[in-house]
Amino acid sequence: MPSVLDAASAIREGRSSSLELVEECLTRIADHDGTLNAFVHLDADGARRAAEAVDARVASGEGELLGPLAGVPFGVKDLEDCAGMPTSHGSLLYKGGPPVATDSEHVSRLRSAGAIPIGKTAAPEFGTIQYTYTKAWGATRNAWNPERTPGGSSGGSAAAVAAGLVPFATASDGGGSTRIPAGFSGLVGFKPSHGRIPHPDVDPSETACYGALTTTVADSARHLDVTAGPHDTDRLSLPPPSVRYEDAIEDLDVSGLRVGWSSTLGFAAIDPEVAEVAAAAAHDATRAAGVELVDVDVHLTDPVATWLSAGAMSLWLGIDEASHWPDRADDLTPFVRYSLEATQDRPLCTLVRGYRRRLQLQADMAALFSEVDVLMTPTTAVPAFAAEGPSPSVIGGVEVNAAMSVPFTMLANLCWNPAVSVPAGFSSDGLPIGLQVIGRRHHDEVPLRFARLLEIDRPWPLHAPGYT
């Protein structure tokens, strides 16, 4: 399966056709998705029609007028709307519903750039957990080892891209849901600064960001160039970026930046092998940039507890309380049901306590970034675990709760920083391990540049073995 940039260039120049690529994707889905369970819905006919329209324009000599993603098929995470396809949110509450009439703003911008949605990819119910297993659709499996999870909540997108079923797929990230699957699946997963890609949908936790899962840093940069920019209905959306990210990943000078490393963020337990592999990648990335990597002493208000207190508000907006709760409580997965039960009578003062923790965490993060310009950590505390769950209860010999398998990603969501996960290497049993690079707010080009330098220094496999 070609990269996004290679596919777009070949289609625009008439060296290959969009329809051929769509057919290749459909064939690969038919051959492999019975094992992976990456897709929950396909629109093969719609994708073919869109591809034929692109090819017709190329044949008429209009190839250079096409958008930067013209003719490239992609998967759409089943938490966001894609016109003509249903959105199940990974839940029995919505499974079997009708196609939606309009695109999310994210999907709309991808379509405007010429990309072709081919189907919806699996996600855990309402995107709540770090592995992709639901009552509605079952378990989604990791292309590197089908007994393991590809992560969550963008697990279907990760499985589809890692197996080369599509060149890229959309993702979203409210606590790590782009970066965790990237780390578990050997992919690039970028969470932009909050507001960089507009998110007009209601998100009271103010943590969610759209993104994509790709095989290369350049593909992620092009995705950001296409989708970034303000939207009038998102009051948190940022002005147009001042850089072209596809250029910045090649040209940006980061030699004077201060880069810190932490394997625990001062509170987390971690698998020693994960820490070792991620640290080696961090040293290679900074060496390639010509900067020193410095261990930093991190003191943070617990970002996991802070994030958990914020997420329930978004969950309540995901259900139709009048018809879904509590009448259909038995249809919900355990974590969603528990979260609703635990918060249905929560007084306002408890929300205020959570908000105060978040304000303190933001101050902690500001203090940390007065010492460094970039912070590097492992993406996750463990390699991918069982596809059906649960998350490990012991990490590095320490008993932990379920969220502590992924303790490093929530910080960037709560404090609105850009962060990327890139492949760092592999565990002793061949599972991908990710390196996370966090930058200052609004400087999205910086973590992408470090990701690109690591990619140049030590290229990673673009797809899992057996899917090349």
Secondary structure as UniProt FT lines:
FT   HELIX           4..12
FT   TURN            13..14
FT   HELIX           18..36
FT   STRAND          39..42
FT   HELIX           44..59
FT   TURN            60..61
FT   HELIX           63..65
FT   TURN            68..71
FT   STRAND          73..77
FT   TURN            78..79
FT   TURN            83..84
FT   TURN            89..90
FT   TURN            92..96
FT   HELIX           105..112
FT   TURN            113..114
FT   STRAND          116..121
FT   HELIX           125..127
FT   STRAND          133..134
FT   TURN            135..137
FT   STRAND          138..139
FT   TURN            143..144
FT   TURN            146..147
FT   HELIX           155..162
FT   TURN            163..164
FT   STRAND          168..173
FT   TURN            177..178
FT   HELIX           179..185
FT   STRAND          188..191
FT   TURN            194..195
FT   TURN            204..205
FT   STRAND          209..214
FT   HELIX           217..227
FT   TURN            232..233
FT   TURN            235..236
FT   HELIX           245..251
FT   TURN            255..256
FT   STRAND          259..261
FT   TURN            265..267
FT   HELIX           272..289
FT   STRAND          293..295
FT   HELIX           303..318
FT   HELIX           321..324
FT   TURN            325..328
FT   HELIX           329..331
FT   HELIX           334..343
FT   TURN            344..345
FT   HELIX           348..368
FT   TURN            369..371
FT   STRAND          374..378
FT   TURN            387..388
FT   STRAND          394..395
FT   TURN            396..397
FT   STRAND          398..399
FT   HELIX           402..405
FT   HELIX           410..415
FT   STRAND          419..426
FT   TURN            428..429
FT   STRAND          432..439
FT   TURN            441..442
FT   HELIX           445..457
FT   TURN            465..466
//
